[in-house]
Amino acid sequence: MELNRYNAFIVLNDLPNIGPITLRRLLDAFHGDPVSIFNASSSQLKSVKGVGDAIVNTLRSWQTHLDLEKQLRQMEQSGIRFVITESDEYPSLLKEIYDPLLGCIGKVNMIWTDPLSPLSAVGRLQFMVGKSHVS
């Protein structure tokens, strides 16, 4: 499966060895483009502080860590969506916090009247909820 921007964020969210600080550094180094991270050379990746062989290998072999098609299918069947920060659907108050979450999950057709209560914080801020994948 080819990675588009949305899918690349889902993959980055679920990969081992990449913590929130390293992920932010990678995104900053690649101008916020998650697809560029996967297309970068090893030397480009290693030029980012905190990125070594383990992270490069994780990025190169992401399919061994995540079955993206299965993940997307399970999300669709469960009525769950991963909403990335740049989306108009991303809660505006979460965008205002320092270092906002890269994404949040919620039920499809959910009304986002209270910007915090219907959400589960996911991924890179694992201490809040945990991984975003649907088991």
C-alpha positions in Angstrom: 0.0 0.0 0.0 1.4 3.4 -1.0 1.6 5.9 1.8 -0.3 9.1 1.5 -0.1 11.9 4.1 -2.9 10.6 6.2 -1.7 7.0 6.2 1.9 8.1 6.9 0.7 9.8 10.1 -1.1 6.6 11.2 2.0 4.6 10.5 4.3 7.0 12.4 1.9 7.0 15.3 2.2 3.2 15.7 5.8 2.5 15.1 8.1 1.4 17.9 11.4 3.1 18.7 10.1 6.5 17.7 9.1 8.7 20.7 7.3 12.0 20.6 10.5 14.2 20.6 12.1 12.2 17.8 8.9 12.3 15.8 8.6 16.0 16.2 12.3 16.4 15.1 11.7 14.3 12.1 8.6 16.2 11.1 10.4 19.5 11.6 13.4 18.3 9.5 11.1 17.2 6.7 8.9 20.3 6.7 6.0 18.6 8.3 5.7 16.0 5.5 5.4 12.5 6.9 5.7 10.9 3.5 9.1 12.5 3.0 10.3 10.8 6.2 9.6 7.4 4.6 11.2 8.4 1.3 14.4 9.9 2.9 17.8 8.4 2.6 19.4 6.8 5.6 21.9 9.7 5.8 19.1 12.3 5.7 17.3 10.5 8.5 20.4 10.1 10.6 21.1 13.9 10.3 18.1 14.4 12.6 19.1 14.5 16.3 18.2 11.2 18.0 17.9 9.1 14.8 20.2 6.2 14.5 20.2 2.8 12.9 17.3 1.4 15.0 14.9 4.2 13.9 16.1 4.1 10.3 15.5 0.3 10.3 12.1 0.8 11.9 11.1 3.3 9.2 12.4 1.1 6.4 10.6 -2.0 7.7 7.4 -0.3 8.8 5.2 -3.0 7.2 6.6 -5.6 9.6 5.3 -3.5 12.5 1.9 -2.6 11.2 -0.6 -4.1 8.8 -1.9 -0.7 7.5 -4.7 -2.2 5.4 -6.0 -4.2 8.3 -5.7 -1.2 10.6 -7.7 1.0 8.2 -10.3 -1.7 7.7 -10.7 -2.1 11.5 -11.0 1.6 12.0 -13.7 1.9 9.3 -15.6 -1.1 10.7 -15.5 0.5 14.1 -16.5 3.9 12.9 -13.3 5.4 14.1 -11.2 8.0 12.4 -7.8 9.4 13.0 -8.0 13.2 12.7 -4.7 14.9 12.0 -3.8 18.3 13.4 -4.1 20.1 10.0 -7.7 18.9 9.5 -10.6 21.3 9.9 -12.2 18.6 12.1 -9.3 18.7 14.6 -10.6 20.4 17.8 -9.5 24.1 17.7 -8.7 24.2 21.4 -6.3 21.3 21.0 -4.5 23.3 18.3 -3.8 26.0 20.8 -1.9 24.0 23.3 1.9 23.9 23.3 3.1 21.0 21.0 -0.4 19.8 20.0 -1.1 16.1 19.4 -0.4 15.0 15.9 -3.8 13.4 15.8 -6.7 12.2 17.8 -9.3 9.5 17.3 -13.0 9.7 17.5 -16.1 8.1 16.2 -17.3 9.1 12.7 -20.3 11.4 12.8 -19.4 12.5 16.3 -20.3 16.1 17.1 -17.3 17.9 18.4 -19.1 20.3 20.7 -16.8 19.8 23.7 -13.3 19.8 22.2 -11.9 17.5 24.9 -14.5 15.1 26.1 -15.2 13.0 23.0 -11.5 12.5 22.2 -8.9 10.0 23.0 -5.4 11.4 22.9 -3.2 9.1 20.9 0.1 8.2 19.7 3.0 10.4 20.4 1.7 11.5 23.8 1.4 7.9 24.9 1.2 8.8 28.6 -2.3 10.3 28.0 -4.0 7.3 26.5 -1.7 5.0 24.5 -1.4 3.8 21.0 -4.2 4.7 18.5 -4.5 1.3 16.8 -7.7 -0.6 17.0 -7.2 -4.1 18.2 
